[in-house]
Amino acid sequence: MGNGSSFEQAKTVFLEINGKEEKIIFSRHSSSRDIHELIAQAAGVNKHSVISLRDKNGAHVSVSPTMPSNSASNPYKVVTRDPPATSADNDAFQAVLTHVAEQLNRVFKMEETKSHLNHRINMLEKRIEIEGLKAVEIEKCKSEISYIRDQLWNAQKKYVDFNRLRPILTSGSCDHFFSSLSDERKISLKRDIPSYPKYTLSQETVDYLKQPTFDIWHWEPNEMLSLLEHMYHELGLVEEFNINPIVLKRWLLCVQENYRNNPFHNFRHCFCVSQMMYGMIHLCKLWEQMSTEDLGILLTAAVCHDLDHPGYNNTYQINARTELAIRYNDISPLENHHCAVAFQILSNPDTNIFANVDKDTFKRVRAGITMLILATDMARHAEIMESFKDKLAAGFDNKNKDHLDTLKMVLIKCCDISNEVRPMEVSEPWVDCLLEEYFNQSDREKIEGLPVAPFMDRDKVTKPTAQIGFIKFVLIPMFETVAKVFTQIDEVMVQPLKNAKDRYEEMKSIEEAQKEAKKALSLAH
């Protein structure tokens, strides 16, 4: 029975090495490194050699336990290359790696925890960022650091014997070798950092970024990443949380990769909400009401608030009895999922912008971000607004944690649904995006025999009818309530909302007049 189980877990891959047929057999629990060494042995080359596999079409095949199975008649061609010789250009790189290896050995000799090791690696990354090493040195250092982090992740809470890794760390060739290692994390970064260029922002852009009128449609994804990065630096959050600048870049990239390409709930929406939060922080001078830590919680919650949104709302999740609805017992399934993905990303040392804060601070940050993302569930709108109004009636006190928490919940709600605050040319395309997502859902609900909300039905809703009630009964009352604490919101946000309501009511009147005229013309014929 045991032998049969082991046999079922084995995997056979057929290879062609220098025109000769070979095959390797490995357990499905083998690591990418084990498989690499097995192929090297079959090919009769150094285990540190660069090895790549290609299928019959010349396409590269990953050297990992998950590589596709093949047959003897369709082997993978093995291409090998000797480790590159060390040159004078690598001297500085070698010195850095030797230093890293010495520090790692010292860490484990002293039985320090893996968090200490992460801190040391962060410091090395900071050195790369600040001292501006040669491009070749940066690339190689990044490869080595990535490998060390992979070992830490896979080891979890176990110590790693870095004495065994030292010969590899100082070989000057492992950047090529480990590039084939697969990343088996649940939340993975698909691109290395920094793969987006560093933009120099003009003073005009820096000032414009703080305005609620900011046009988010003019910016490419890489530019949005740079603008978000600027927000964290400008607000002093990098200093407040001692964020490694490279980890900040990597985290932003990973967040972007974990937003789906939905018509509405996509990475541009994430940027839109985050930019509005950044604008409100400056408009309301929120640093006078709350700590820098609170500002970091607000902005980070805005960035993460719709992570991995599937494009179908909570009502659909619950009615269709989806996995998310079952997992979260029909209680804010999407918002709970956004939180879970956010902290899965932050659980990876490579993408944890809060890696350098103490346990108590992280506990507060985690609780704050979770509270704010869960507050974006519109099913809780009345509850949160009533609570806020009660606190205003009693006299708002920014020294009272309960009062401040409720304010923060209302602020992220404002930012989440703030499109109509912006100029018409910026806000109106968002309505088209939202209706497209609504129609996709209602079409699916009709096919699956699920209830369809009238405001999502393409046969019943129009752009003005979709917006008038929402602006009139949700947006204007909410922003007017916030304006009781921050009077500047009245002119900058409440008035544009009233103008938008008037514009859509006029649009509705024109549509109805056209409909009546068409009806009359039809009767006349």
C-alpha positions in Angstrom: 0.0 0.0 0.0 2.8 2.4 0.9 4.8 1.5 -2.2 1.8 2.1 -4.4 1.2 5.5 -2.8 4.9 6.4 -3.4 4.7 5.3 -7.0 1.6 7.4 -7.7 3.4 10.4 -6.3 6.4 10.0 -8.6 6.7 11.9 -11.9 8.7 10.8 -15.0 10.1 13.4 -17.4 11.8 12.4 -20.7 14.9 14.4 -21.8 17.1 14.8 -24.8 20.7 15.5 -23.9 23.2 16.0 -26.7 21.1 13.8 -29.0 20.8 11.0 -26.4 17.5 10.0 -24.7 17.4 10.2 -20.9 14.7 10.2 -18.3 14.4 11.4 -14.7 12.0 10.3 -12.0 11.3 12.6 -9.0 8.7 12.9 -6.2 6.0 15.5 -6.5 7.4 16.8 -3.2 10.8 17.5 -4.7 12.0 21.1 -4.9 13.0 22.9 -8.1 16.6 22.7 -6.9 16.4 18.9 -6.5 15.1 18.6 -10.0 17.8 21.0 -11.3 20.5 18.9 -9.7 19.0 15.7 -11.1 19.1 17.1 -14.6 22.7 18.3 -14.1 23.6 14.8 -13.0 22.0 13.2 -16.1 23.7 15.7 -18.3 27.1 15.2 -16.6 27.6 18.9 -15.8 28.3 21.0 -12.7 25.2 21.4 -10.5 25.7 25.1 -10.6 25.5 25.2 -14.4 22.7 27.1 -16.1 20.1 24.6 -17.3 17.1 25.3 -19.4 14.5 23.0 -21.0 12.7 23.5 -24.3 9.8 21.6 -25.8 9.6 20.5 -29.5 8.4 24.1 -30.4 11.4 25.7 -28.8 9.4 27.1 -25.9 11.0 27.2 -22.5 9.7 24.8 -19.8 10.1 25.7 -16.1 12.3 23.4 -14.1 9.9 22.8 -11.3 7.7 20.0 -9.8 4.8 21.4 -11.7 6.4 21.1 -15.2 4.1 19.5 -17.7 4.5 15.7 -18.2 5.8 14.5 -21.6 6.5 11.2 -23.4 9.6 9.4 -24.7 8.6 10.4 -28.2 8.3 14.1 -27.2 11.3 14.7 -24.9 12.4 18.1 -23.5 15.7 19.3 -25.0 18.3 20.1 -22.3 20.5 23.2 -22.9 23.3 23.7 -20.5 25.8 26.4 -19.9 28.8 26.5 -17.6 28.8 28.9 -14.7 30.2 32.3 -15.8 33.7 33.0 -14.6 34.2 35.7 -12.0 35.5 38.9 -13.4 36.9 42.1 -12.0 33.5 43.8 -12.4 32.2 41.3 -9.7 34.6 42.3 -7.0 32.2 44.7 -5.2 29.4 42.2 -5.7 31.5 39.3 -4.2 32.4 41.5 -1.2 28.7 42.2 -0.6 27.8 38.5 -0.8 30.7 37.5 1.5 29.4 40.1 4.0 25.9 38.7 3.7 27.1 35.1 4.2 29.1 36.1 7.3 26.2 38.0 8.8 23.8 35.1 8.2 26.2 32.6 9.8 26.5 35.0 12.8 22.7 35.3 13.0 22.1 31.5 13.3 25.1 31.0 15.6 23.4 33.4 18.0 20.1 31.6 17.5 18.3 34.8 16.4 14.9 34.6 14.8 14.2 34.8 11.1 12.8 38.3 11.6 16.3 39.5 12.4 17.5 37.9 9.2 14.8 39.7 7.3 15.9 43.0 8.9 19.5 42.4 7.8 18.4 41.7 4.2 16.3 44.9 4.3 19.4 46.8 5.2 21.3 45.3 2.3 18.4 46.3 -0.1 18.5 49.8 1.4 22.2 49.9 0.6 21.6 49.0 -3.0 18.9 51.6 -3.2 20.8 54.4 -1.6 24.4 53.9 -2.6 23.6 53.3 -6.3 25.7 50.2 -7.1 26.5 49.2 -10.7 23.5 47.8 -12.6 25.2 44.4 -12.8 25.8 44.3 -9.1 22.2 45.3 -8.3 20.8 42.6 -10.5 23.0 39.9 -9.0 22.4 41.1 -5.4 18.6 41.1 -6.1 18.9 37.5 -7.3 20.8 36.4 -4.2 18.5 38.2 -1.8 15.5 36.7 -3.6 17.0 33.2 -3.1 17.7 33.8 0.6 14.1 35.0 1.1 12.8 31.9 -0.7 14.7 29.7 1.7 13.3 31.7 4.7 9.8 31.4 3.4 10.0 27.6 2.7 11.7 27.0 6.1 8.9 28.8 7.9 9.9 28.8 11.5 12.8 26.3 11.1 16.4 27.5 11.0 18.3 27.2 7.7 21.9 25.9 7.7 23.5 28.8 5.8 26.9 27.2 6.2 25.8 24.8 3.4 24.7 27.8 1.3 27.9 29.8 1.7 29.7 28.2 -1.3 26.7 28.9 -3.5 26.3 32.4 -2.2 29.9 33.3 -3.0 30.1 31.4 -6.4 29.1 34.4 -8.5 26.9 32.1 -10.6 23.8 31.4 -8.5 21.9 34.3 -9.9 21.5 32.3 -13.1 20.9 29.0 -11.3 18.2 30.2 -9.0 16.3 32.1 -11.7 14.5 28.9 -12.5 13.2 28.3 -9.0 9.4 28.4 -8.9 7.5 30.6 -6.4 4.9 28.4 -4.7 3.4 31.1 -2.6 -0.3 31.6 -2.7 0.0 35.3 -3.4 2.9 35.8 -5.7 4.6 38.7 -7.4 4.7 38.1 -11.2 7.3 40.8 -11.9 10.6 41.5 -10.3 11.3 45.0 -8.9 11.7 47.7 -9.9 10.4 46.8 -13.3 8.6 50.1 -13.6 10.7 53.2 -14.4 11.3 55.8 -11.7 9.5 59.0 -12.8 10.5 62.5 -11.8 7.3 64.2 -10.9 7.0 67.9 -11.8 5.9 70.3 -9.1 2.7 70.8 -11.1 1.9 67.1 -10.8 2.9 66.9 -7.2 0.4 69.8 -6.4 -2.3 68.4 -8.7 -2.1 65.0 -7.1 -3.5 66.5 -3.9 -6.7 67.8 -5.6 -10.1 66.0 -5.7 -10.3 67.2 -9.4 -7.3 65.0 -10.3 -7.9 63.3 -13.7 -7.0 59.6 -13.1 -7.6 58.7 -16.8 -4.4 60.3 -18.0 -2.0 57.9 -16.2 -0.6 54.6 -17.3 -0.3 51.7 -14.7 3.4 52.3 -14.2 2.8 56.0 -13.6 0.1 55.2 -11.1 2.5 53.0 -9.2 5.0 55.9 -9.0 2.3 58.3 -7.9 1.3 55.9 -5.1 4.9 55.5 -4.1 5.2 59.3 -3.9 2.2 59.5 -1.6 3.9 57.2 0.9 7.1 59.2 0.9 5.4 62.6 0.9 3.1 61.8 3.9 6.1 60.6 5.9 4.8 57.0 6.0 8.1 55.5 4.8 9.8 57.1 7.9 6.9 56.4 10.2 6.9 52.6 9.5 10.6 52.4 8.6 9.6 51.0 5.2 12.4 49.7 3.0 11.9 51.7 -0.3 12.5 48.5 -2.4 9.9 46.6 -0.4 7.4 49.5 -1.0 7.9 49.2 -4.8 7.6 45.4 -4.6 4.4 45.6 -2.5 2.8 48.1 -4.9 3.6 45.8 -7.8 2.1 42.8 -6.0 -1.0 44.8 -5.1 -1.4 45.8 -8.7 -1.0 42.2 -9.8 -3.8 41.1 -7.5 -6.4 43.4 -8.9 -8.4 41.8 -11.7 -9.2 43.4 -15.1 -12.9 44.1 -14.3 -14.7 46.9 -16.0 -15.0 48.9 -12.7 -13.3 47.1 -9.8 -9.8 47.2 -11.1 -6.4 48.7 -10.3 -7.4 52.1 -11.7 -10.3 52.2 -9.2 -7.9 51.3 -6.5 -5.7 54.3 -7.5 -8.8 56.5 -7.8 -9.9 55.8 -4.3 -6.3 56.1 -2.9 -5.8 59.4 -4.7 -9.1 60.7 -3.2 -8.0 59.6 0.2 -4.6 61.4 -0.3 -6.6 64.5 -1.5 -8.9 64.4 1.6 -5.9 64.1 3.9 -4.5 67.3 2.5 -7.8 69.1 2.1 -8.9 68.4 5.6 -5.4 68.6 7.1 -6.0 65.2 8.7 -2.6 65.2 10.4 -4.1 67.8 12.8 -6.8 65.3 13.8 -4.9 62.0 13.8 -1.4 60.4 14.0 0.8 59.6 11.0 0.1 55.9 11.9 -3.6 56.6 11.3 -2.8 58.3 8.0 -0.9 55.2 6.9 -3.8 53.0 7.9 -6.2 55.1 5.9 -4.0 55.2 2.7 -3.1 51.5 2.9 -6.7 50.4 3.4 -7.7 52.5 0.4 -4.9 50.8 -1.7 -6.1 47.3 -0.6 -9.8 47.8 -0.3 -10.9 45.8 -3.4 -8.1 43.3 -3.8 -9.0 40.4 -6.1 -12.6 41.6 -6.6 -14.2 39.1 -8.9 -16.6 41.6 -10.6 -19.8 40.2 -8.9 -21.1 41.8 -5.8 -22.0 40.4 -2.4 -25.6 39.8 -3.3 -24.5 37.5 -6.2 -22.0 35.7 -3.9 -24.7 35.0 -1.4 -27.5 34.0 -3.9 -25.1 31.9 -5.9 -23.7 30.3 -2.7 -20.2 30.8 -3.9 -17.1 29.6 -2.1 -16.5 33.1 -0.7 -20.1 33.3 0.7 -19.7 29.9 2.3 -16.3 30.7 3.7 -17.5 33.9 5.3 -21.0 32.8 6.3 -22.7 35.4 4.0 -21.2 38.2 6.1 -19.4 40.7 3.8 -17.8 37.9 1.8 -16.0 40.3 -0.7 -14.7 42.7 2.0 -13.5 39.8 4.1 -11.7 38.4 1.0 -10.1 41.8 0.2 -8.7 41.8 3.8 -7.5 38.3 3.6 -5.6 38.9 0.3 -4.1 42.1 1.7 -2.6 40.3 4.7 -1.5 37.3 2.6 0.6 39.8 0.6 1.8 41.4 3.8 2.7 37.9 5.3 5.4 37.6 2.6 8.7 39.2 3.8 9.3 40.4 0.2 6.2 42.5 0.2 5.6 43.4 3.8 5.9 47.1 4.1 5.2 46.8 7.9 8.1 44.3 8.5 10.1 46.8 10.5 7.4 47.8 13.1 7.0 46.2 16.5 4.3 43.7 17.3 2.0 46.2 19.0 2.2 48.6 16.1 1.5 45.9 13.6 -1.5 44.7 15.7 -3.0 48.2 15.6 -2.3 48.6 11.9 -3.9 45.2 11.1 -6.9 45.9 13.1 -7.3 49.4 11.6 -6.9 48.3 8.0 -9.4 45.4 8.6 -11.9 47.7 10.2 -11.8 50.2 7.2 -12.0 47.6 4.4 -14.9 45.9 6.1 -16.6 49.3 6.4 -16.7 49.6 2.6 -19.6 47.1 2.5 -22.6 49.3 1.5 -24.8 46.9 3.5 -23.4 48.6 6.6 -23.9 52.2 5.3 -26.8 53.1 7.4 -25.3 51.6 10.6 -22.0 53.5 10.1 -23.6 56.8 9.3 -26.0 56.6 12.2 -23.1 55.9 14.5 -21.2 58.9 13.1 -24.2 61.2 13.5 -24.6 60.2 17.1 -21.0 61.1 17.8 -21.4 64.5 16.1 -24.5 65.1 18.2 -22.6 64.3 21.4 -19.7 66.6 20.2 -17.0 65.0 18.1 -13.8 64.4 20.0 -10.7 63.5 18.0 -9.0 62.3 21.3 -11.7 59.6 21.6 -10.6 56.4 19.8 -14.2 55.3 19.1 -15.0 58.7 17.5 -11.8 58.7 15.5 -12.4 55.1 14.2 -15.9 56.0 13.1 -14.6 59.1 11.3 -12.0 57.0 9.5 -14.7 54.5 8.4 -16.8 57.3 7.0 -13.7 58.8 5.2 -12.9 55.5 3.4 -16.6 55.2 2.4 -16.5 58.7 1.0 -13.4 57.9 -1.1 -14.7 54.6 -2.3 -17.8 56.1 -3.9 -16.4 59.6 -4.6 -16.4 59.6 -8.4 -19.2 62.1 -8.8 -17.1 64.6 -6.7 -14.8 64.9 -9.7 -15.4 66.9 -12.9 -17.9 65.4 -15.3 -15.3 64.4 -17.9 -13.6 62.4 -15.2 -16.6 60.9 -13.4 -18.9 60.0 -16.3 -16.7 57.3 -17.8 -16.8 55.5 -14.4 -20.6 55.3 -14.7 -20.2 53.5 -18.0 -17.6 51.1 -16.4 -19.9 50.4 -13.4 -23.0 49.8 -15.6 -21.0 47.4 -17.7 -20.0 45.4 -14.6 -23.6 45.5 -13.4 -25.0 44.3 -16.7 -22.4 41.4 -16.8 -23.7 40.4 -13.4 -27.4 40.7 -14.2 -27.0 38.8 -17.5 -25.3 36.0 -15.5 -28.0 36.1 -12.8 -30.7 35.7 -15.5 -28.9 32.7 -17.0 -28.5 31.1 -13.5 -32.0 31.8 -12.4 -31.0 34.1 -9.6 -32.8 37.3 -8.5 -31.8 40.4 -10.5 -31.6 43.9 -8.9 -33.5 46.5 -11.1 -30.6 49.0 -10.9 -28.4 46.3 -12.6 -30.9 45.2 -15.3 -29.8 46.5 -18.7 -33.5 46.5 -19.8 -34.5 48.8 -16.9 -31.7 51.2 -16.0 -30.2 54.2 -17.7 -27.2 56.3 -16.8 -29.3 59.1 -15.1 -31.6 56.8 -13.3 -28.6 54.9 -12.0 -27.0 58.0 -10.6 -29.7 60.4 -9.4 -31.0 58.4 -6.4 -27.5 57.4 -5.4 -26.2 61.0 -5.4 -29.3 62.4 -3.8 -29.9 59.9 -1.0 -26.4 58.5 -0.3 -23.6 60.8 -1.5 -24.8 64.2 -0.7 -26.1 63.3 2.9 -22.8 61.5 3.7 -20.5 64.3 2.5 -22.7 67.0 4.1 -22.3 65.1 7.4 -18.5 65.0 7.1 -18.6 68.7 6.2 -19.8 69.3 9.8 -16.3 68.3 10.9 -14.4 69.7 7.9 -16.3 72.8 6.6 -13.9 73.0 3.5 -15.7 69.9 2.1 -18.8 71.9 1.4 -17.4 73.9 -1.4 -14.9 71.4 -2.8 -17.1 68.2 -2.6 -20.7 68.8 -1.7 -21.3 71.5 -4.3 -19.9 69.4 -7.2 -22.2 66.5 -6.0 -25.2 68.9 -6.2 -24.1 70.0 -9.7 -23.8 66.4 -10.8 -27.3 65.6 -9.5 -28.7 68.6 -11.4 -26.9 67.5 -14.6 -28.3 63.9 -14.4 -31.8 65.2 -13.7 -31.6 67.4 -16.8 -30.3 64.4 -18.7 -33.2 62.3 -17.5 -35.7 65.0 -18.6 -34.2 65.1 -22.0 -34.4 61.3 -22.3 -38.0 61.3 -21.2 -38.9 64.0 -23.6 -37.2 62.1 -26.4 -39.1 59.0 -25.4 -42.5 60.8 -25.4 -41.7 62.3 -28.8 -40.8 58.9 -30.2 -44.0 57.5 -28.8 -46.2 60.3 -30.2 -44.5 59.8 -33.6 -45.2 56.1 -33.5 -48.9 56.8 -32.7 -49.2 59.3 -35.5 -48.2 56.7 -38.0 
